[in-house]
Amino acid sequence: MSFCSFIATNYEMPEVETKAKYITVKEAIELEIKPYALVPWEKMDPKTQILFVENEEDLNELVIKKDAYYDVSGYTSYSFIYEVSFIYSELRAKQLLEYLKENIREGQILELWRVWIGHDDNEIHIPYIRCYYEELSLNHLVQMYNWNHEKYKEQYCIVLER
């Protein structure tokens, strides 16, 4: 089984790109980036790709990209799918809330899913709530993504209308 979170809708939405990027060891040396203490640049192949972020806080950031790694067509009938990935923190949940409120169009419906792929796929009965744009709150997302929350649901869907 694999965890997947995604947005489904019938219109295109903007992507949220990662600030993390891959650069070579050679580029890191040229940019005068300090190496990790246990592995100096000199011991690495200059062509090796490394993950680089300006700030450590940018790791595990909110990323929303078109399409999903997994086939989620059994969960929704909408044609536009956007994979949502981040490691939960209240800041990241606030960023997702802001994104949803900024990008739901008047008269449209948007679905936010959090599911386990391969979890009894023959019978998909995932709890969901329907709410209007004005009603969506941080609490909805905390319950959906914070596994320490008392009302956390392992699989869930929010159907958002505007």
N, C-alpha and C positions, 0 to 999 in steps of 0.2 A: 504494500500500500504506500501511496505517496500523497502528501498534502498539496493542495492547489487552492489558490485564492484568485478569483478573477471577476472582472466586471463584464457584463453582457448587456448590449443595447442594440438599437436598430440604426444608429448613426455613428459617424466617426468622432473620436475624441482625441485630444492631444496626449502624447506619450510623456512620461516623466523619466528622463534619462539619469543614469548613475553618474556621480562625480568621479567614481573610481575609473581608472583607465590602466591599460597594460602598456608598459614601455619596456625597452630592452635594458639590460645591465649597462650597456655602453651609454645609452641615453641618460640613465640615472647618474652615472659618473660625470657626464658632461653637464648635467643640471646641478651637480654638487650635492646630491641627495646622500645623506648618511646611510650606510648599510646597516642591516640588522647586526647586533653585536656578535652573534655566533657565527655568521657567515660573511666575511669581508668580500667586497666586489672582486678582488683579485683571485679568489678561489672559485669564481663562477665564470661560466662561458659568457662572453660579452653579448652573444645573441639571445641569451635566455630571457624570456618574457617574465616580468614581475608585475604584480598588482600595485598600483600607486594611488594614494589618496592624499590630499593636502592636509586634512584633519582626520584624526581617528574616529571622530563622531560621524564622518561620512561613510564609514563601513556599515553595512546592514541598513542603509537608507531606504526610503520609499522609492520604488521603481515601478513604473507602470508602462508595459510595452505591449504593442499590438500582437495579437495571437497568443496562444498559450502552448507551452511545451507538451502538455497532455491534451488528448482529445476530450473536450468537455461538451460535445454536441448532445449528449444524452441528458444534460442538465438544463439546457435552455434552447429556445427556438430562435433566439436573436443571432444575427449574423456577424456582428462586430464584437469580438472578444479581446479583452485586454488583461494580461496576466498581472497580478498585483503581488509584489514581493517586498518584504521588509522583516526585520526582527522587531517584535513588539516593544514599544515604549510609548508612553503617553504622548510624547512629542510626535512620533511617527503616526499615531492614531489621529492626532489633531491635523497633521498634514494631509492625511487621507480624507478626513471630514471636509477640510477646505477644498480639496480637489473635487470631491463629489458635488459639493454645493456650487462650485464655480462652473462645473461642466455639464450639469443636467440641464437640458433644454426645456423651455416652456412647452407643456403639452406632451412631454415624453416620459417614458419609463426606463429606468436603469436598474439592473440587478447586480447586487454584490454578493458573491458566493465565496464560501470557505468550505471545502469538501476534501474527503479522503478518496482519491482515485483508487479503484479496486476494492472498495469497502462495500460489499453486497451490491454490486452494480446491477444485479438482476432486479432488485427492488429498491428504487431510489425514493425514499420518503424523508426528505430533509426538511426540518422545521424552518418556517420562514415567517417574517412579519412584513406587512405592507405599511408604509408610512409616507407622508407627504414631505416634500422638500423642507418645509418650515419645522417639521417635527423631528427630523434626523438630528441626533445629538452625539456627543462624544461617548456617552454612556452606551449607546447601541454598538459602537465599534469596540469599546473596551470589553463588552460581553462577548463579542465575536472573536477577538484576537488575544485577549489576556487570559491564559489558561489558569491563572491564579484567582480570577474573579469568581465569586460565589455563584453567579448565574451564567458562567461560561458554557457554551454549547460546542461540542466537538465538530459538528457540521451545522451550517446555518446559511440562510439566505435573507438578505434585506431587499425588498422590492420597493424602490424609491420612485415616487411620482411627483411631477411638477405641473 
